Amino acid sequence: MSAREPADAPDPKELLAAVQAALAARHAAVYGYGVVGARVDAARETEARAAYAAHRARRDTLAGTVRDLGGAPVTAAPGYALPFPVPDAAAALLLAAHLEDRVAGACADLVRAAEGRLRKEAAVALREAAVRAVRWRGSGVAFPGLAERAARS
């Protein structure tokens, strides 16, 4: 017998919505890292490129997951409004941390909605986003993903 009873199985609509939200957060992060990469100083360029590549890879995986669940993946917007002006490297660091916080929130929602392999992948993605946020910000939060989720409520 599994840890979850059959009645506790994920709701397919809720699961698809959570995967789509995680995908949308990745689209926004990919866009945002274009701005971050253009503004960070040379010492952080490699880190920005690595984060950009990580978000692109996770985005592509999530798009496949949406299709596997019978949905059509949400598409990226042609542009995204930034949460604040990013005129320099200091603001770029704040933007990177903000992007990671948003991704962590979407991953936390996916952890809650999923089970099995998808839940484990979402938890790993949550951890990755939280670690990147700490690197950009220089400090962490007690429960990555949950604070961001509460802020959206």
Secondary structure, DSSP 8 states (H G I E B T S, - for coil): --SS-GGGS--HHHHHHHHHHHHHHHHHHHHHHHHHHHHS-GGGHHHHHHHHHHHHHHHHHHHHHHHHTT-------S----SS---SHHHHHHHHHHHHHHHHHHHHHHHHH--HHHHHHHHHHHHHHHHHHHHHHSS--SSTTHHHHHHH-
